[in-house]
Amino acid sequence: MIHEVTSSLPKFKTLRFTQGLNVVLADRTDKSTQTDTRNGSGKSSLIEILHHLLGGKADTKSMFRQQPLDEHWFAMTFDLGDQLVRVQREGATPGKVTVTTFTDDGAVADEEIISNEQWKRRLATELFGLTEEGDWVPSVRSCISYFLRRQSAGGFQTPTKHFNQQMTWDIQVNLSFLLGLDVELARAWQRVREREKQMETLRKAAQGGALSDIVGNSGELASELAVAEDELTTLTASVADFTVIPTYTVVEAEATRLGQRIRALNNQIISDRDYLAQLEGNLSEVQTTRPTGLAELYAAANVQLPDVALAAYDDVQAFHDSVIANRRQYLDAEIRRITAGLAANTTERDRLAEQRSDGLRLLASGGAAETLLELQRDVAKRQVRVEQLRHRYNNAVALESEQGELRLERQRLAAALTRDLAERQQVLRPAFVIFERLSQRLYADQQHGRLVVNATDNGPEISATIPRGRSKGITNMQVYCFDLDLVTLWTRRGRGPGFLVHDSHLFDGVDERQRASALQLGAEYAAAEGFQYIVTLNSDETPKDLLDGRVLEDFVLPERLTDHGEDGGLFGLRF
C-alpha cells in the first residue's frame, strides 16, 4: 500500500493514506470564482506523480522537467514486498532515484541512489516476479498501468487497454501474464506477426518494388534459371575446346586473298571457255568452206570459157585458198593458246583452292586469342547472371516457403492456445467469477457482465463487457470491474502493487447510484482482500453515504484539495 506522497514544493499538499478505501476530495469552496475549476486542483496530477515515482518516463516534455517542478523532488513511501520503502526522484536528474529502505521500527536500514532502469528492474521483481529479459515480454510499466490508469493516455476507453495506442502484443502479453495464461504463447504470436510483417514487406518489394531484381516468382525463375544454366554449359564447353592459333590473323588474311584470286581465275576460265567455243566454231566453218570453180559452173551450162578468162580465175582461186589457209592457221594457234591458258588457270585455281581449304580447316580448328578472351568474358557474364538467378530463385522459394510455414504456425498456435485455455480453466475461474459478481452488484437489474478469453487466429482475445443498459457510464464501469478484478487476483497471490488508484474521470457519466455502488464495492473488496483503493473525486459529485449506511466522509483524506486561489491545488501553486 501507499503510505505517503510528498514533495519539496513549499506548499505541496502531502497526502497520507491508510489501508482500504481512500478518497482524495477536491472541494469547490465559497471563495471560488467562476474561473476556478476542480480540473486544476491536481487530482489527475496525483496519478502522474505516482507514475513518475514508479519508473515512468521523464523526457523533456514531462511536466517534472518543466519549471517550476524541475527544481524540486517528489517522494512516495509505500510497501514494496515485505519492506517499507521511500522513493524520491528529482526533475533535474530524472535518470536517478533515491531509494530508502526502513526497518520495522521506522529506522533507515539502507539508502542508495540508483538509475531509473535499475529501479524498474527492482519493481518488476518485487511487485510481479518479472525479469523483463527478451523481446515482447511482460513489463512492470505496462502491468502497473492497469492499476494506475491515466485519463490523458485514454486509459478509461476500454478495459483491456491502459492507453489508446497500446499495441496488440503488449495487450496480449501483459494481460496473459496478469490473468495467469501462458505468456510464451502470446510472445510466439508476436513473433509470427513480426515475421509476417517482414514477409509482407518483401512480397511488396518483390512485386515490382525495390527488390524486384532480387526476389521474384519461383516458378518463373526456375524456368529462366534452367535456360541460363544450359546456355552457360554450352558456352563453357566451347571455351574448353577452343584452340588458340597464334598466326590466326595472317592465315585469315591469306585465306581471304586466296578466295579473291580463286574468284578471279574462275571468271577468267569462264571467259576463256566461251572464247574457245567461239574459236572452235569459226574453225569448223573455215574447214568446210570450198567454193565451186568457175569452169565447173560454165561446163554445167555447156559454155566453153576462153583461156584468158580461165587464167584470171585461177589467180583469184589461189589468193582465196591462201586466205583460208591463213585463217585456219590463226584459229589453230589461238585455240592452242586458249586451251593451254585454260589448263594452266584450272590447275592454278585447284592449287589455290586446296591451299585455301587447308587455311580454312586451320581456322575452323581454333581461333585468335582475342576471340578466346571475348568468349571467356561472355562466360563470366553468364556465370554472374546464373548466380543472380539462382540467388533470386532461392530467395523466392524461401519467401514462399516462409509464408506457408507462417500459416501453419498460426494454426499450430491457435490449437495450442485452445488447449492451454482448456487446461487453465481453474486458473481463470476466479477472474471470471469476480468480474461477474462485481457487475452483478453494480447492475442487479440487468444481465450480468462477462470476462471472456477466446482463442483466435491472432492470439488470445480478452474482453470484459457488461450488456448495455440505461446507464450512461457503463463502459467506465466495465473498466472499474476489470481493474478491481485484477487487484483482487494479485492480492490473493500475495504479489502485485497492493493498491488500485482511480481518477475521478472514471466516474464521468456514471449515475449517482452506480457511483455509490462502485465506492461501496471498492471499500468492501479492499477491506476483505487486504488491498488499498484510492479514488480521486469532486465533492459535488460524491454521494454522502455508501449503500450500507456508512458515511463516505470517513474515507476522505484530511488533506483536501480546493479549486480556490493559487495554492489550493495539490502542488500549492499554479503553473
C-alpha positions as CSV (number, residue, x, y, z in Angstrom):
1,M,0.0,0.0,0.0
2,I,1.0,3.7,-0.4
3,H,1.6,5.5,2.9
4,E,2.6,9.0,1.8
5,V,3.1,11.2,-1.2
6,T,5.1,14.4,-0.7
7,S,7.3,16.9,-2.4
8,S,9.9,19.6,-1.7
9,L,7.5,22.2,-3.1
10,P,6.8,24.6,-0.2
11,K,3.0,24.4,-0.4
12,F,2.6,20.9,-1.7
13,K,-0.3,19.0,-0.1
14,T,1.3,16.0,1.4
15,L,-1.1,13.1,1.2
16,R,-1.1,10.3,3.8
17,F,-3.1,7.1,3.0
18,T,-4.4,4.2,5.0
19,Q,-5.5,0.7,4.3
20,G,-8.7,0.2,2.4
21,L,-10.7,2.9,0.7
22,N,-9.0,6.3,0.5
23,V,-10.9,9.3,-1.2
24,V,-8.9,12.3,-2.3
25,L,-11.5,15.0,-2.5
26,A,-11.5,18.3,-4.5
27,D,-13.8,20.8,-2.9
28,R,-15.4,23.9,-4.5
29,T,-15.1,26.5,-1.8
30,D,-17.3,29.5,-1.1
31,K,-14.4,31.7,-2.2
32,S,-14.0,30.0,-5.6
33,T,-14.5,32.2,-8.7
34,Q,-16.2,31.1,-11.9
35,T,-12.8,30.8,-13.5
36,D,-11.7,28.3,-10.9
37,T,-12.1,24.6,-11.7
38,R,-11.5,21.3,-9.9
39,N,-9.8,20.1,-13.1
40,G,-6.9,22.2,-12.0
41,S,-6.8,21.1,-8.4
42,G,-4.3,18.3,-9.0
43,K,-6.4,15.1,-8.8
44,S,-5.1,13.7,-12.1
45,S,-1.6,15.0,-11.3
46,L,-1.5,12.6,-8.4
47,I,-1.7,9.8,-10.9
48,E,1.2,11.4,-12.8
49,I,3.3,11.7,-9.6
50,L,2.8,8.0,-8.8
51,H,3.8,7.0,-12.4
52,H,6.8,9.3,-12.1
53,L,7.9,7.6,-8.9
54,L,7.2,4.1,-10.2
55,G,9.7,4.3,-13.1
56,G,7.7,6.3,-15.6
57,K,9.4,8.2,-18.5
58,A,10.6,11.7,-17.8
59,D,11.5,13.1,-21.2
60,T,12.0,16.8,-22.0
61,K,8.2,17.2,-22.4
62,S,7.4,15.8,-19.0
63,M,5.9,18.3,-16.5
64,F,8.5,17.2,-14.0
65,R,11.2,18.6,-16.3
66,Q,9.4,22.0,-16.7
67,Q,9.7,25.0,-14.4
68,P,9.0,25.2,-11.6
69,L,8.8,21.5,-10.9
70,D,12.2,20.7,-12.3
71,E,13.8,22.4,-9.3
72,H,12.0,20.1,-6.8
73,W,11.7,16.4,-5.8
74,F,8.7,14.2,-5.3
75,A,8.7,11.2,-3.0
76,M,6.4,8.3,-2.0
77,T,6.6,5.9,0.9
78,F,5.0,2.5,0.2
79,D,5.2,-1.2,0.9
80,L,7.4,-3.0,-1.6
81,G,7.3,-6.7,-0.9
82,D,7.7,-7.1,2.8
83,Q,9.7,-3.8,3.2
84,L,8.7,-0.2,3.8
85,V,10.4,1.9,1.1
86,R,10.7,5.5,0.2
87,V,11.5,6.5,-3.4
88,Q,12.5,10.1,-4.3
89,R,13.0,11.5,-7.8
90,E,14.1,15.0,-8.9
91,G,13.2,16.7,-12.2
92,A,16.7,17.9,-12.6
93,T,18.1,14.4,-12.5
94,P,15.3,12.2,-13.9
95,G,17.5,9.3,-14.7
96,K,18.3,8.7,-11.0
97,V,16.1,7.8,-8.0
98,T,16.9,7.7,-4.3
99,V,15.6,4.6,-2.6
100,T,15.4,4.4,1.2
101,T,14.5,1.2,3.0
102,F,13.2,1.3,6.6
103,T,13.3,-1.3,9.4
104,D,10.1,-2.4,11.2
105,D,10.6,0.3,13.8
106,G,11.0,3.0,11.2
107,A,14.8,3.4,11.2
108,V,16.7,3.8,8.0
109,A,18.1,0.4,7.0
110,D,19.6,1.4,3.7
111,E,19.7,4.3,1.2
112,E,21.0,4.3,-2.2
113,I,20.9,6.3,-5.4
114,I,20.3,4.1,-8.5
115,S,19.3,4.6,-12.1
116,N,15.6,4.6,-13.0
117,E,16.3,1.5,-15.1
118,Q,17.6,-0.3,-12.0
119,W,14.6,0.9,-10.1
120,K,12.2,-0.5,-12.7
121,R,14.0,-3.9,-12.6
122,R,13.6,-3.9,-8.8
123,L,9.9,-3.0,-9.1
124,A,9.4,-5.8,-11.7
125,T,10.9,-8.4,-9.4
126,E,9.3,-7.2,-6.1
127,L,5.8,-6.5,-7.5
128,F,5.3,-9.1,-10.2
129,G,8.3,-11.5,-10.1
130,L,9.4,-10.4,-13.6
131,T,12.8,-10.4,-15.1
132,E,11.9,-8.4,-18.3
133,E,14.5,-10.3,-20.4
134,G,14.0,-10.8,-24.1
135,D,11.6,-9.4,-26.7
136,W,7.9,-8.9,-26.2
137,V,7.9,-9.8,-22.5
138,P,5.6,-8.6,-19.7
139,S,6.9,-5.2,-18.4
140,V,6.4,-3.7,-15.0
141,R,5.5,-0.4,-16.6
142,S,2.7,-1.9,-18.6
143,C,1.4,-4.2,-15.8
144,I,1.4,-1.3,-13.2
145,S,-0.6,0.8,-15.6
146,Y,-3.6,-1.4,-15.3
147,F,-3.6,-0.5,-11.6
148,L,-2.9,3.2,-12.2
149,R,-4.7,4.3,-15.3
150,R,-4.2,7.7,-17.0
151,Q,-7.1,9.6,-18.4
152,S,-4.7,11.6,-20.6
153,A,-3.5,8.4,-22.3
154,G,-7.0,7.1,-22.9
155,G,-6.8,4.6,-20.1
156,F,-10.6,4.5,-19.5
157,Q,-11.7,3.9,-23.0
158,T,-11.6,0.1,-22.9
159,P,-10.9,-2.4,-20.0
160,T,-8.1,-4.3,-21.7
161,K,-6.0,-1.2,-22.8
162,H,-4.3,1.2,-20.4
163,F,-3.5,3.6,-23.3
164,N,-5.3,4.1,-26.6
165,Q,-2.2,3.4,-28.8
166,Q,-1.3,0.2,-26.9
167,M,0.0,-2.5,-29.3
168,T,-1.8,-5.8,-29.7
169,W,1.2,-7.8,-28.5
170,D,1.5,-5.6,-25.4
171,I,-2.1,-6.2,-24.5
172,Q,-1.9,-9.9,-25.1
173,V,1.5,-10.5,-23.4
174,N,0.8,-8.4,-20.3
175,L,-2.8,-9.5,-19.7
176,S,-1.8,-13.1,-20.3
177,F,0.7,-12.6,-17.5
178,L,-1.7,-10.8,-15.2
179,L,-4.5,-13.4,-15.7
180,G,-2.2,-16.4,-15.4
181,L,-2.2,-17.6,-19.0
182,D,0.8,-18.9,-20.9
183,V,2.9,-15.8,-21.8
184,E,5.1,-17.7,-24.2
185,L,2.1,-18.3,-26.5
186,A,1.4,-14.6,-26.6
187,R,5.0,-13.9,-27.4
188,A,5.0,-16.6,-30.1
189,W,2.0,-14.9,-31.7
190,Q,4.0,-11.6,-31.8
191,R,7.0,-13.4,-33.4
192,V,4.7,-14.7,-36.1
193,R,3.3,-11.2,-36.7
194,E,6.8,-9.8,-37.0
195,R,7.8,-12.5,-39.5
196,E,4.6,-11.8,-41.4
197,K,5.3,-8.1,-41.4
198,Q,8.8,-8.8,-42.9
199,M,7.4,-11.2,-45.4
200,E,4.7,-8.7,-46.5
201,T,7.4,-6.1,-47.0
202,L,9.5,-8.5,-49.1
203,R,6.4,-9.6,-51.0
204,K,5.6,-6.0,-52.0
205,A,9.2,-5.2,-52.8
206,A,9.4,-8.4,-55.0
207,Q,6.3,-7.4,-57.0
208,G,7.9,-4.6,-58.9
209,G,9.3,-2.8,-55.9
210,A,12.8,-2.1,-54.6
211,L,13.6,-5.9,-54.5
212,S,12.1,-6.9,-57.8
213,D,15.6,-7.7,-59.1
214,I,16.4,-9.8,-56.0
215,V,13.2,-11.7,-55.4
216,G,10.5,-13.0,-57.8
217,N,8.2,-15.8,-58.6
218,S,9.8,-19.1,-58.0
219,G,8.1,-20.8,-61.0
220,E,9.2,-18.2,-63.5
221,L,12.6,-18.0,-62.0
222,A,13.1,-21.8,-62.2
223,S,12.4,-21.8,-66.0
224,E,14.7,-18.8,-66.5
225,L,17.4,-20.3,-64.5
226,A,17.3,-23.6,-66.4
227,V,17.7,-21.9,-69.7
228,A,20.5,-19.7,-68.4
229,E,22.4,-22.7,-67.0
230,D,22.1,-24.6,-70.3
231,E,23.5,-21.7,-72.3
232,L,26.3,-21.3,-69.8
233,T,27.1,-25.1,-70.0
234,T,27.3,-24.9,-73.8
235,L,29.4,-21.8,-73.9
236,T,31.8,-23.2,-71.2
237,A,32.3,-26.3,-73.3
238,S,33.1,-24.2,-76.3
239,V,35.7,-22.3,-74.4
240,A,37.2,-25.6,-73.0
241,D,37.6,-26.9,-76.6
242,F,38.9,-23.7,-78.0
243,T,42.4,-23.8,-79.6
244,V,44.3,-20.5,-79.9
245,I,46.1,-20.2,-83.3
246,P,49.0,-17.7,-83.0
247,T,49.0,-16.9,-86.7
248,Y,45.2,-16.7,-86.9
249,T,45.2,-13.2,-88.3
250,V,47.8,-14.0,-91.0
251,V,46.0,-17.2,-92.0
252,E,42.7,-15.4,-92.1
253,A,44.1,-12.7,-94.3
254,E,45.8,-15.3,-96.7
255,A,42.5,-17.2,-97.0
256,T,40.7,-14.0,-97.9
257,R,43.4,-13.2,-100.5
258,L,43.3,-16.7,-102.0
259,G,39.5,-16.6,-102.2
260,Q,39.7,-13.4,-104.2
261,R,42.4,-14.9,-106.5
262,I,40.3,-18.0,-107.0
263,R,37.2,-15.9,-107.9
264,A,39.3,-14.0,-110.4
265,L,40.6,-17.3,-112.0
266,N,37.1,-18.7,-112.2
267,N,36.0,-15.6,-114.0
268,Q,38.9,-15.9,-116.4
269,I,38.3,-19.6,-117.0
270,I,34.6,-18.9,-117.8
271,S,35.6,-16.2,-120.3
272,D,38.3,-18.4,-121.9
273,R,35.8,-21.3,-122.3
274,D,33.4,-19.0,-124.1
275,Y,36.1,-17.7,-126.3
276,L,37.4,-21.2,-127.1
277,A,33.9,-22.4,-128.1
278,Q,33.7,-19.4,-130.5
279,L,37.1,-20.2,-132.0
280,E,36.3,-23.8,-132.5
281,G,33.0,-22.8,-134.2
282,N,34.9,-20.5,-136.5
283,L,37.5,-23.1,-137.3
284,S,34.8,-25.6,-138.3
285,E,33.3,-23.2,-140.7
286,V,36.7,-22.5,-142.3
287,Q,37.4,-26.2,-142.8
288,T,34.1,-26.9,-144.5
289,T,34.3,-24.0,-146.9
290,R,35.2,-25.0,-150.6
291,P,33.9,-22.5,-153.3
292,T,32.6,-24.0,-156.5
293,G,35.1,-23.5,-159.6
294,L,34.1,-21.0,-162.3
295,A,35.0,-23.6,-165.1
296,E,32.7,-26.2,-163.5
297,L,29.8,-23.7,-163.5
298,Y,30.3,-22.9,-167.2
299,A,30.7,-26.5,-168.1
300,A,27.5,-27.3,-166.4
301,A,26.0,-24.7,-168.5
302,N,27.6,-26.2,-171.7
303,V,29.6,-22.9,-172.1
304,Q,33.3,-23.0,-173.1
305,L,35.4,-20.3,-171.3
306,P,38.3,-18.7,-173.1
307,D,41.8,-19.4,-171.9
308,V,42.4,-15.9,-170.7
309,A,39.4,-15.9,-168.5
310,L,40.4,-19.3,-167.0
311,A,43.9,-18.0,-166.2
312,A,42.5,-15.0,-164.3
313,Y,40.1,-17.2,-162.4
314,D,43.0,-19.4,-161.3
315,D,44.8,-16.4,-159.9
316,V,41.7,-15.5,-157.8
317,Q,41.3,-19.0,-156.6
318,A,44.9,-19.2,-155.5
319,F,44.5,-16.0,-153.5
320,H,41.3,-17.3,-151.9
321,D,42.9,-20.5,-150.9
322,S,45.8,-18.6,-149.2
323,V,43.4,-16.5,-147.2
324,I,41.6,-19.6,-146.0
325,A,44.8,-21.3,-145.0
326,N,46.0,-18.3,-143.1
327,R,42.6,-18.1,-141.2
328,R,42.9,-21.8,-140.4
329,Q,46.4,-21.3,-139.0
330,Y,45.4,-18.3,-136.9
331,L,42.4,-20.2,-135.4
332,D,44.5,-23.3,-134.7
333,A,47.1,-21.2,-133.0
334,E,44.6,-19.2,-130.9
335,I,42.8,-22.4,-129.9
336,R,46.1,-23.9,-128.7
337,R,46.9,-20.8,-126.7
338,I,43.4,-20.6,-125.1
339,T,43.4,-24.3,-124.3
340,A,46.8,-24.0,-122.7
341,G,45.7,-21.0,-120.7
342,L,42.6,-22.8,-119.6
343,A,44.6,-25.8,-118.4
344,A,47.1,-23.5,-116.5
345,N,44.3,-21.4,-114.9
346,T,42.4,-24.5,-113.9
347,T,45.5,-26.1,-112.3
348,E,46.3,-22.9,-110.5
349,R,42.7,-22.5,-109.3
350,D,42.7,-26.0,-108.0
351,R,46.1,-25.5,-106.3
352,L,44.9,-22.2,-104.7
353,A,41.6,-23.9,-103.6
354,E,43.4,-26.7,-101.8
355,Q,45.7,-24.2,-100.1
356,R,42.7,-22.1,-99.0
357,S,40.9,-25.2,-97.8
358,D,43.9,-26.0,-95.6
359,G,43.8,-22.5,-94.2
360,L,40.1,-22.7,-93.5
361,R,40.5,-26.0,-91.8
362,L,43.1,-24.5,-89.6
363,L,40.8,-21.5,-88.8
364,A,37.9,-23.8,-88.0
365,S,40.0,-25.8,-85.6
366,G,40.6,-22.7,-83.3
367,G,40.7,-19.0,-83.2
368,A,42.6,-15.9,-82.3
369,A,43.5,-15.2,-78.6
370,E,41.2,-12.1,-78.8
371,T,38.3,-14.4,-79.7
372,L,39.0,-16.6,-76.7
373,L,39.2,-13.7,-74.4
374,E,35.8,-12.5,-75.7
375,L,34.3,-15.9,-75.1
376,Q,35.8,-16.0,-71.6
377,R,34.3,-12.6,-70.8
378,D,30.9,-13.8,-72.1
379,V,31.2,-16.9,-69.9
380,A,32.0,-14.7,-66.9
381,K,28.9,-12.5,-67.6
382,R,26.7,-15.6,-67.9
383,Q,28.1,-17.0,-64.7
384,V,27.1,-13.8,-62.9
385,R,23.7,-13.9,-64.4
386,V,23.2,-17.6,-63.4
387,E,24.3,-16.8,-59.9
388,Q,21.9,-13.9,-59.7
389,L,19.0,-16.0,-61.0
390,R,19.9,-18.8,-58.6
391,H,20.0,-16.3,-55.7
392,R,16.7,-14.9,-56.7
393,Y,15.2,-18.3,-57.1
394,N,16.4,-19.4,-53.6
395,N,15.0,-16.2,-52.1
396,A,11.7,-16.8,-53.8
397,V,11.5,-20.4,-52.6
398,A,12.4,-19.2,-49.1
399,L,9.8,-16.5,-49.2
400,E,7.0,-18.7,-50.4
401,S,8.0,-21.5,-48.0
402,E,8.1,-19.0,-45.1
403,Q,4.6,-17.8,-46.0
404,G,3.4,-21.4,-45.9
405,E,5.2,-22.1,-42.7
406,L,3.7,-19.0,-41.1
407,R,0.2,-20.1,-42.0
408,L,1.0,-23.5,-40.4
409,E,2.5,-21.8,-37.4
410,R,-0.7,-19.7,-36.9
411,Q,-2.8,-22.9,-37.0
412,R,-0.4,-24.6,-34.5
413,L,-0.5,-21.7,-32.1
414,A,-4.3,-21.4,-32.4
415,A,-4.6,-25.1,-31.4
416,A,-2.0,-24.7,-28.6
417,L,-3.9,-21.7,-27.3
418,T,-7.2,-23.6,-27.3
419,R,-5.6,-26.4,-25.3
420,D,-3.9,-24.0,-22.9
421,L,-7.2,-22.2,-22.2
422,A,-8.9,-25.5,-21.6
423,E,-6.1,-26.6,-19.2
424,R,-6.2,-23.3,-17.3
425,Q,-9.9,-23.1,-16.6
426,Q,-9.3,-23.5,-12.9
427,V,-6.7,-20.6,-13.0
428,L,-9.1,-18.4,-14.9
429,R,-12.2,-19.3,-12.9
430,P,-11.6,-16.8,-10.1
431,A,-11.2,-14.0,-12.6
432,F,-14.4,-14.9,-14.4
433,V,-16.3,-15.2,-11.1
434,I,-15.1,-11.9,-9.6
435,F,-15.9,-9.9,-12.7
436,E,-19.4,-11.4,-12.9
437,R,-20.1,-10.7,-9.2
438,L,-18.9,-7.2,-9.4
439,S,-21.1,-6.4,-12.5
440,Q,-24.0,-8.1,-10.7
441,R,-23.6,-5.8,-7.7
442,L,-23.4,-2.8,-10.0
443,Y,-26.3,-3.7,-12.3
444,A,-28.5,-6.1,-10.4
445,D,-31.5,-5.4,-12.7
446,Q,-29.6,-6.2,-15.9
447,Q,-27.8,-9.2,-17.5
448,H,-24.5,-9.7,-15.7
449,G,-21.2,-8.9,-17.2
450,R,-18.7,-11.4,-18.5
451,L,-14.9,-11.6,-18.6
452,V,-14.1,-13.7,-21.7
453,V,-10.9,-15.2,-23.0
454,N,-11.1,-16.6,-26.6
455,A,-8.6,-18.4,-28.7
456,T,-8.5,-16.6,-32.1
457,D,-6.3,-16.8,-35.2
458,N,-4.5,-13.7,-33.9
459,G,-3.8,-14.8,-30.4
460,P,-5.7,-14.6,-27.1
461,E,-8.6,-12.1,-27.3
462,I,-9.6,-10.8,-23.8
463,S,-12.8,-8.9,-23.4
464,A,-14.6,-7.5,-20.3
465,T,-18.2,-6.5,-21.1
466,I,-21.4,-5.6,-19.4
467,P,-24.5,-5.7,-21.6
468,R,-25.7,-2.2,-22.4
469,G,-28.5,-0.9,-20.2
470,R,-29.7,2.6,-19.3
471,S,-26.5,3.6,-17.6
472,K,-24.6,6.3,-19.4
473,G,-21.2,5.4,-17.9
474,I,-21.4,1.6,-18.4
475,T,-18.1,1.5,-20.4
476,N,-16.4,3.1,-17.5
477,M,-17.9,0.6,-15.1
478,Q,-16.5,-2.2,-17.3
479,V,-13.1,-0.7,-16.7
480,Y,-13.9,-0.5,-13.0
481,C,-14.8,-4.1,-12.7
482,F,-11.8,-5.3,-14.7
483,D,-9.4,-3.3,-12.6
484,L,-10.9,-4.4,-9.3
485,D,-10.8,-8.0,-10.6
486,L,-7.0,-7.7,-11.3
487,V,-6.1,-6.1,-8.0
488,T,-8.1,-8.8,-6.1
489,L,-6.4,-11.6,-8.0
490,W,-2.9,-10.3,-7.4
491,T,-3.6,-9.5,-3.8
492,R,-4.7,-13.1,-3.3
493,R,-1.4,-14.3,-4.8
494,G,0.5,-12.2,-2.3
495,R,2.1,-10.1,-5.1
496,G,1.2,-7.1,-7.1
497,P,1.3,-3.4,-6.1
498,G,-1.2,-3.8,-3.3
499,F,-3.1,-0.8,-4.4
500,L,-5.6,0.4,-7.1
501,V,-5.9,4.1,-8.0
502,H,-8.8,5.5,-9.9
503,D,-9.1,9.1,-11.2
504,S,-12.4,10.9,-10.9
505,H,-12.7,10.7,-14.8
506,L,-13.6,7.0,-14.3
507,F,-17.0,8.1,-12.9
508,D,-17.8,10.6,-15.6
509,G,-21.3,9.8,-17.0
510,V,-21.9,7.3,-14.2
511,D,-25.2,7.8,-12.4
512,E,-25.2,8.5,-8.7
513,R,-26.5,5.0,-7.7
514,Q,-23.7,3.2,-9.7
515,R,-21.2,5.7,-8.3
516,A,-22.2,4.9,-4.8
517,S,-22.3,1.1,-5.6
518,A,-18.8,1.3,-7.0
519,L,-17.4,3.1,-3.9
520,Q,-19.2,0.6,-1.7
521,L,-17.7,-2.4,-3.7
522,G,-14.3,-0.8,-3.6
523,A,-14.4,-0.4,0.2
524,E,-15.7,-3.9,0.7
525,Y,-13.2,-5.7,-1.6
526,A,-10.3,-3.6,-0.3
527,A,-11.2,-4.5,3.3
528,A,-11.9,-8.1,2.6
529,E,-8.9,-8.8,0.3
530,G,-6.4,-6.5,2.0
531,F,-5.5,-4.0,-0.7
532,Q,-5.7,-0.3,-0.9
533,Y,-8.3,1.5,-3.1
534,I,-7.5,5.2,-3.8
535,V,-10.1,7.3,-5.6
536,T,-10.0,11.0,-6.5
537,L,-13.4,12.7,-6.6
538,N,-15.1,16.1,-6.9
539,S,-17.1,17.0,-3.8
540,D,-20.3,17.9,-5.6
541,E,-20.3,14.5,-7.5
542,T,-19.7,12.4,-4.4
543,P,-22.5,10.6,-2.6
544,K,-22.7,11.5,1.1
545,D,-23.3,7.9,2.2
546,L,-22.4,4.4,1.0
547,L,-25.2,1.9,0.3
548,D,-24.5,0.1,3.6
549,G,-25.1,3.4,5.5
550,R,-21.5,4.3,6.2
551,V,-20.6,7.9,5.7
552,L,-18.2,8.5,2.8
553,E,-16.6,11.3,4.8
554,D,-15.0,8.6,7.0
555,F,-12.8,7.6,4.0
556,V,-11.9,11.1,2.8
557,L,-8.3,12.2,3.4
558,P,-7.8,15.1,5.8
559,E,-5.8,17.0,3.3
560,R,-8.4,18.2,0.8
561,L,-7.8,19.9,-2.4
562,T,-9.6,23.0,-3.4
563,D,-10.1,25.0,-6.6
564,H,-9.6,28.3,-4.9
565,G,-6.6,30.6,-5.3
566,E,-3.0,29.8,-6.4
567,D,-2.2,27.4,-3.6
568,G,-5.5,25.3,-3.3
569,G,-4.4,22.5,-5.5
570,L,-2.1,19.6,-4.9
571,F,1.1,21.4,-5.9
572,G,0.3,24.5,-3.9
573,L,0.9,26.6,-7.0
574,R,-0.4,27.0,-10.5
575,F,1.8,26.5,-13.5
